[in-house]
Amino acid sequence: MLHTVLKYIPVLIISVFLITDICAQENRVGLENKFRLAQTYERSGEPEKAESIYKELLALQPWNQTYLTALNDLYLNQKEYDKSISLLEKSITDNPNDVNKYGLLGTTYYIMSQREKAFETWERALSLPFSGSMNYRIIANYAIQNRAFDEAIDILKRGRESATDPKLFSYDLATIYTASMKFKEATIEYCNILSHDPMQLELTKRRIAAYIDRPGAFEAALDAINQFPDRDNNLVFKELLASVYSGNGRYEDAFNLTIEIDSLSGSNGALLYKFAQEMFFAKQYNVSSRCYKFIISNYPKSPFYYDSKMGYAKTLEFTINKDVQNKNTSWKKYFVVDTTINRKYEQAVTAYKELMNLQSGADLSIEAAYRAAKIIFEKQLQPFKALKLIEPFLNRKTLSGFYTDIMELQGRIYIYLGELQNAEQSFNGAMKPAVNNGHQKNLIKYNLAKIYFWNAEFEKSVNLLNGIANNLRDDIANDALELALIINTGIKDSVNLARFAAAMLDAERMKFDSASVVFDELANDNNLLFLNIMASFMNTEMMIALDQYNRSIEMLQNIIKKDRSGIFTDKAMFLIANVYHFGLSDVPKAAEMYQNILESYPNSLYFDRSRELIQMLNNNGSNI
């Protein structure tokens, strides 16, 4: 009998624990629901009901800091300061070692403009038995929240004296100094950190970079760094100084100092390469180019030698891109390639071709082939030469992340040549490796959808477009949605839809005159409804591509007159604004059209872009 009873004891114990846990969970859920109800009452302007529930919750769990803070905040919002003081004093009496309660009480006094009482209350927290250095940071944070910066600085300095890790206090102090625009003092704190822990260099560089371009900050930071006696022999301080120079735009000084640091540290070009990369991403291509070239000339055995050659080639390309930006065509959906600038890119192409011949480093060689071919096709409009250049690299899909890029480029070249079957194979090939870039994957799918559209395979095209259009986070979704609408609304008239598709292909192949003829015919056919409107838009794009700006404005104004529904008016207005802005450089008219969109179409897809462009016009007058 006893044996039978003992056998069931573990089951009974487990059952008791389960029941207890279930009850605890139900109680916790009930309290959370009550707390949310109190918050709802407070937000809806019923503070008395909220107060009643907060008090009830605090009576059940007097140790709960969330309930205490909520009730105290309610009192402060209602300016019931006496209730706040009474609540917090009682809570301190119940638990005199809770430093946060002193922080809250001091805040109440500070809001009441009783500064002396606030500071006395915070000092009570700092004089508690067993008060550790962390209490200084907690109380300093309350002082900061009340913008009592001088008092917070004093508290942190005192806390640092007893801290086992004074670095934490230095970061806090530097943050306060920065907020109060005491940049010299902030930099001194960061230098103190580096003196004790050089591993903090990258973090301190980022912190200083956040304020170095503010008025007076550079001079203050320079003065602070120069105060440190080991600045001339300490490479960490030299690196910090180089970063400060860069942040202030003194790139020449930063470059020369980085050469010195790299030599003294024996990094074999590593620090110079890092600096060159930083300059490249900051679009300081001249400095970046010189730095890459210095590595190539002085560190032929560096592991960064070939990477520097690639970087140098890129700077040549991007410098030319920047130089010809005043001939910017990025605002146009279609444009005529200006091949008169092709000679400017020859030096970059030559630099890429040198890297293509590498026996090792497949990633570099295939990237070089891709970039050279891209220039030759997009800038020089020599499709066959570009295809020949990338052909030897098409079997290297397992060796480089640039295989997808090179296949996508090949597909676009085949579209330009009108070889749609080859283009389809290229885009399908580009999708075979795992494409991690979501935008790139959608772009490839969109190109495939266009090919199906041009081949009158409308159902296949729509299936692909629907998948892209659902991804609203991608910019290409709007283009996909538009093409899907063209197909779905025009499918009943497959003959004219096929004509539209053929004209669109001509546009892609830069045959703008022949495309315009078909679009014009479709635009003047009033029986086509939606296809009529889209053909009108496409025809204006052809005029814009051919620089016939006044004609395009007339056509867009005609679209606005005909569009009684107003569905396409904002798009037409945005295109007109673009033409005035970038095509005709008529800043007042462009600003007027952008402003019309902001005032009349707050839900337009073009609203945010119009606002950005108005700001650009205000800043520089004309250029994007």
URURZI-V154116 format. One record per run of one state. SS is the DSSP state (A for helix, B for strand, O for the rest). FROM is the first residue (numbers start at 1). LEN is the number of residues. If there is no record, write none. Layout:
SS_FROM_LEN + SS_FROM_LEN
This chain:
O_1_1 + A_2_42 + O_44_3 + A_47_14 + O_61_4 + A_65_13 + O_78_3 + A_81_14 + O_95_4 + A_99_13 + O_112_3 + A_115_12 + O_127_6 + A_133_13 + O_146_3 + A_149_13 + O_162_4 + A_166_14 + O_180_3 + A_183_14 + O_197_1 + A_198_12 + O_210_7 + A_217_10 + O_227_8 + A_235_13 + O_248_3 + A_251_15 + O_266_4 + A_270_12 + O_282_3 + A_285_14 + O_299_6 + A_305_19 + O_324_1 + A_325_3 + O_328_11 + A_339_18 + O_357_5 + A_362_17 + O_379_4 + A_383_9 + O_392_11 + A_403_15 + O_418_2 + A_420_11 + O_431_7 + A_438_17 + O_455_3 + A_458_12 + O_470_7 + A_477_14 + O_491_3 + A_494_15 + O_509_3 + A_512_12 + O_524_6 + A_530_16 + O_546_3 + A_549_14 + O_563_6 + A_569_15 + O_584_3 + A_587_14 + O_601_6 + A_607_14 + O_621_4
